[in-house]
């Protein structure tokens, strides 16, 4: 009885029970016993964060960093910095990312590398993957493709989908290893099965060009569908294009407009332009 579960979670959350707050977040995020409500998700993360929960503080920082309608780099940085000062590994990793790309602070590649390394020392798997990219691109350190490959391999072996996708890229491009398209394809597929959007994009490329597998336009369509439902604005746009043109899928203008709309709502300019053209016709 999802409705009853929701009501009980709500009651316990009102009493500031952290477990119930997180269960209620899941209800509002997935539409379990209630309607999907991203604003409520945000408010509940705020509530749990104010109660001192580090996971909620990290999630809140992520929403300020990336969330539609909540974007505020300065707040994201301050929340992340506080978590890092408390030796919270995910916070340390995210602080490295803030310094790498300049979220709420100036870009500082040396600090990015330093915090990624610290996160890795504390066992943070995403830190392992990002540290690998530092060695690949020379961010805060010298370029070292062998070290890069080793770190991606380590992250992949620990089940990290970003590590799998990054390792696939190494096999595709011959970074720290020999080119092996079959292995690249297998790793992209494994990461895509874990709903990694970067891997899904790379897997589309494999199916479009017959890299490590046969050309399969049906799989391309299915992968665009998957990524579109996961919220990728570019996949939503490409899916709309397939529906509009009727290439490798039955032409459906209602579906085309629906997915152009979804992409446009996320600020994807090509979708916004295309939507204006279609609605004028």
ABEGO torsion letter per residue (X at the ends): XAAAAAAAAAAAAAAGBAAAAAAAAAAAAAGBGBBBBAAAAAAAAAAAAAAGBAAAAAAAAAAAAABBGABBAAAAAAAAAAAAAAGBAAAAAAAAAAAAAGBGBBBBAAAAAAAAAAAAAAGBAAAAAAAAAAAAAGBGBBBBAAAAAAAAAAAAAAGBAAAAAAAAAAAAAGBGBBBBAAAAAAAAAAAAAAGBAAAAAAAAAAAAAGBGBBBBAAAAAAAAAAAAAAGBAAAAAAAAAAAAAGBGBBBBAAAAAAAAAAAAAAGBAAAAAAAAAAAAX
